[in-house]
């Protein structure tokens, strides 16, 4: 869990998503603990340590600009993520699709995408 927090907290902060709730291992009946991320006081993404890493998991976050995609990508690499697709257009998805992909410390594919106008 600490390895995931060390990656997700700065990576998501770069796109305006904050760490809001932390439950330590052993609290509230959860042996591994969990972390909630979101905006304001409402978490919408939960990381939970239950001993299993998600197979074929892909997390995607919509951001408001191409610069947001770059901020996500740079923060993710600085936090220990591995490149899985540098920022750029992805016309195979649709015109105006601009995204970046990284692998988190557990190998989960994490993406930031801006759905902008076609270029």
LUMVEXZA-952394 format. One record per residue (C-alpha): residue in one letter; z, y, x. Coordinates in steps of 0.001 Angstrom, whole numbers, padded with zeros to 6 digits, always signed. Layout:
! residues N
AZYX ...
//
This chain:
! residues 119
X+000000+000000+000000 X+000805+002450+002789 X-002608+001837+004376 X-004293+002549+001042 X-002204+005684+000454 X-003061+006941+003944 X-006746+006615+003019 X-006831+007660-000652 X-004431+010617-000593 X-006469+012834+001803 X-009832+011467+000625 X-009183+012236-003043 X-007502+015566-002234 X-010840+016681-000785 X-012317+016420-004302 X-009342+017866-006186 X-007507+014666-007122 X-003822+014645-006213 X-001192+011974-005630 X+001099+012410-008658 X+003318+009341-008955 X+004750+006960-006363 X+006789+003871-007227 X+008208+002204-004148 X+008127-001584-003730 X+010930-003149-005723 X+011294-000235-008166 X+010600-000688-011885 X+010159-004433-011462 X+007063-004142-009297 X+007406-005964-005981 X+004534-004097-004287 X+004834-000620-005785 X+002077+001635-007055 X+000586+005122-006707 X-000962+007269-009451 X-003626+009912-008748 X-004993+012560-011079 X-004958+016208-012085 X-002079+018212-013512 X+000532+015729-014649 X-001792+012960-015887 X-002677+010173-013455 X-005988+008468-014226 X-006324+006240-011151 X-003624+003744-010214 X-003355+001765-007007 X-001069-001222-007283 X-000060-003657-004577 X-000060-007083-006172 X-001298-008988-003139 X-004920-009294-004280 X-007781-007101-003135 X-010487-006493-005740 X-013686-008378-005122 X-016871-006406-005688 X-014832-003371-006721 X-016664-000043-006751 X-014839+003198-007456 X-016996+006223-008245 X-015886+009835-008611 X-018066+012560-010087 X-017812+015841-008181 X-019121+019314-009002 X-021439+019927-006065 X-023222+018498-003062 X-020584+020192-000922 X-017971+018147-002784 X-019820+014966-001816 X-019722+016038+001829 X-016014+016983+001626 X-015229+013527+000183 X-017286+011736+002816 X-015813+013677+005744 X-012235+013237+004486 X-012779+009517+003872 X-014092+008926+007392 X-011251+010980+008886 X-008767+008864+006890 X-010116+005599+008314 X-012929+004778+005899 X-016201+003280+007113 X-019631+004667+006346 X-021435+002763+003603 X-024076+005389+002836 X-024095+008949+004174 X-024438+011903+001775 X-027921+012180+000387 X-030217+011832-002571 X-030554+008459-004271 X-033767+008750-006325 X-033608+005038-007090 X-030688+005878-009424 X-032133+009057-010981 X-033548+012459-010014 X-030740+014771-008972 X-028401+011934-007913 X-026636+012986-004712 X-023932+010693-003419 X-022048+009188-000507 X-020404+005800-000089 X-017527+004658+002115 X-015573+001440+002455 X-011815+001858+002160 X-009458-000030+004509 X-009673-003103+002241 X-013476-003068+002082 X-013700-001563-001420 X-016800+000576-001970 X-015811+004150-002892 X-018371+006757-003917 X-018549+010454-004689 X-021580+011568-006687 X-022992+014878-007855 X-025363+014599-010810 X-027373+017736-010164 X-030785+018954-011151 X-033806+017058-009915 X-035243+018425-006693 
//
